[in-house]
Amino acid sequence: MQAFLASWFESLEGGDAPDAALANHWRELIQQAANGELDDWQSTPPGMLALILLFTLVPKRLGLPSPERWQFKARALCISGIRRGFDTQLDLCGRYGFYAPLFHSRLDEDKLLLSRLLGGMRALAADTDPELCRLAQWRGWWLQAGFDLSVEGLQDLG
């Protein structure tokens, strides 16, 4: 699990597509997760994050189809993890990945939850490092979630 997460975040920093060996490894992990072979990962915040990524962002990054059942599974993991406080034990980038199912949801209740979570994350960032709450990344996250910045009163983001 830790090796997968390290490879995921390293690949994001580099911005390049994963090499063939890494892509094959990720495909194997996706299949294992889909078969329930990695369900024990649900017991920790990093493990839950890893499963959510395997069902959402990893297939997208690899250009693979993401069956609807994976999206439902990822959403269930996300909601369960939030209820258990797992998301609060992750850094900002980890939380972004943890909330991926909410970003892609069409449900109003998920958008409302995501709005609250992003607002809380931004407030936490402002408390720990005021420069973090001004990052253009926040604007991108709010826009990706489909929020109207002028309505939300967030014109100062970015």
DAMO-V885196 format. One record per residue. N is the residue number from 1. RES is the residue in one small letter. PSI is psi in whole degrees, 0 to 359 (NA if undefined). OMEGA is omega in whole degrees, -180 to 180 (999 if undefined). Layout:
n=(N	N)
res=(RES	RES)
psi=(PSI	PSI)
omega=(OMEGA	OMEGA)
This chain:
n=(1	2	3	4	5	6	7	8	9	10	11	12	13	14	15	16	17	18	19	20	21	22	23	24	25	26	27	28	29	30	31	32	33	34	35	36	37	38	39	40	41	42	43	44	45	46	47	48	49	50	51	52	53	54	55	56	57	58	59	60	61	62	63	64	65	66	67	68	69	70	71	72	73	74	75	76	77	78	79	80	81	82	83	84	85	86	87	88	89	90	91	92	93	94	95	96	97	98	99	100	101	102	103	104	105	106	107	108	109	110	111	112	113	114	115	116	117	118	119	120	121	122	123	124	125	126	127	128	129	130	131	132	133	134	135	136	137	138	139	140	141	142	143	144	145	146	147	148	149	150	151	152	153	154	155	156	157	158)
res=(m	q	a	f	l	a	s	w	f	e	s	l	e	g	g	d	a	p	d	a	a	l	a	n	h	w	r	e	l	i	q	q	a	a	n	g	e	l	d	d	w	q	s	t	p	p	g	m	l	a	l	i	l	l	f	t	l	v	p	k	r	l	g	l	p	s	p	e	r	w	q	f	k	a	r	a	l	c	i	s	g	i	r	r	g	f	d	t	q	l	d	l	c	g	r	y	g	f	y	a	p	l	f	h	s	r	l	d	e	d	k	l	l	l	s	r	l	l	g	g	m	r	a	l	a	a	d	t	d	p	e	l	c	r	l	a	q	w	r	g	w	w	l	q	a	g	f	d	l	s	v	e	g	l	q	d	l	g)
psi=(310	321	320	311	318	316	323	307	326	320	328	321	319	333	349	159	146	148	170	318	316	318	318	319	315	321	318	317	320	315	318	317	316	328	359	8	345	17	334	343	341	352	352	155	313	324	317	317	314	316	317	315	319	332	348	285	327	311	320	314	327	357	27	152	149	98	150	326	329	321	319	319	315	319	316	318	316	309	316	317	322	315	328	357	13	323	327	351	8	156	178	317	323	319	321	313	321	323	4	317	330	324	325	359	151	0	133	320	326	321	320	315	314	320	316	318	316	321	318	320	317	320	318	317	320	325	323	326	96	330	330	326	355	0	140	336	322	314	316	319	318	317	320	325	350	17	142	113	326	324	321	352	32	32	336	358	136	NA)
omega=(-180	179	178	-179	178	-180	180	-176	175	-180	178	179	180	179	-180	174	179	178	-174	-179	180	178	178	178	179	177	178	179	178	-180	178	178	-180	179	180	-177	-179	-176	179	177	-178	-175	180	178	178	179	178	177	-179	179	179	179	-179	180	-175	-170	-179	177	179	-180	-180	-179	-179	174	178	-178	-178	-180	177	179	177	179	180	179	179	178	-180	-178	178	179	177	179	-180	179	-178	-177	-177	-180	-179	175	-175	180	176	178	178	178	180	-177	-178	180	179	177	-174	-179	175	-177	179	-179	178	179	178	178	-180	178	180	-179	179	177	177	178	-178	178	178	178	-180	179	-175	-178	-175	179	180	-176	178	-177	176	178	179	180	179	180	179	179	178	179	178	-179	175	-175	-179	178	-178	-178	-174	-178	-176	179	175	999)
